[in-house]
């Protein structure tokens, strides 16, 4: 395995050993374990703005940002004040609060296609519930998803999924009944002809197509305009719903989501991550006419003890109320400078590299070929990824520990951080090619 020679991580190592006695793999979510990069994970003590600090006292510029939610960085002053006030008032009632409507209105203003919304506590719940709604609304069983897209870990969606499944090289999970997997039809991402063929053959049985309109769970891969437009057309033509899973891309790829970038209105949208500002929030929403089929307005069942939790709503409100489209222009500029810098550094050392960024999401792929789908990512140099990953950590840069994950940026990252990060990549490439 790889060892961090330049950092003292004694306490993290001991903590991981202890954690493995009580939790499978020592973690509560698989990619955190750093298994894919062949080493022990860092245990985090705290974060402030763009930095995280591990329990050994090492400081890193953080580009994982809790896998997306922390667009204002760690422990943003206003968010902390609002959360503290909210916690002092009470953490949960299981009764309506004004904050739920407030967040619903904010989301509707930013993404007008979400006329009505239902709050949940994770992205997994959001997509699982949206799929049930689509099936209940259309009275159909089959769903379409794209290879390498990840929509959380509910049974129907755990087929040919990206993120952790891709990281560990598996295409579904023991425990997912074959019958359910059978109703999930998969196609390659960005495969326009494949989509048309699938709908020509099965169109009348398909309840919905769910897609990450900018994929983020095999690194960042934008859906092409033609691909997303085709999806909009074939779903409409066959009476199926189109679900944009913007759990990651919402308030990330663009302030108004990918739907604004491509000017396509999905029937339903799923949200997560930034919508909770670091607290557990997910949501699904869309047209009145569809959403009103949900209980208690309609009869398609959905519920949750902590859905719309007041602390979680406050996390979302206090985050989104501080953001405007101008912030995204700033962050986009910085990410462009960062990915350009990484690409130039790779060129300098003769390392094959393709970089992608959409808004505040970015990826670097160890392959110089075009990256448009899951197979393209699988062809990347994983060994080089691992080597450079540890070098980056040693240089104080914390990036996603897998080629199949996205990196992010926050409003707190500065031009100086970008320069330091490019220098860290340069040093990592230098060490890795020696
Ligand atoms: N959809 C997408 C696009 C995601 O990126 C994720 C999580 N990375 C999910 C759904 C699942 O969200 P959660 O981890 O909150 O369950």
Boltz pocket constraint, residues with backbone or C-beta under 6 A from the ligand:
constraints:
  - pocket:
      binder: B
      contacts: [[A, 67], [A, 121], [A, 122], [A, 123], [A, 124], [A, 125], [A, 127], [A, 150], [A, 151], [A, 152], [A, 153], [A, 163], [A, 212], [A, 216], [A, 217], [A, 245], [A, 246], [A, 247], [A, 248], [A, 249], [A, 272], [A, 273], [A, 281], [A, 282]]
      max_distance: 6.0
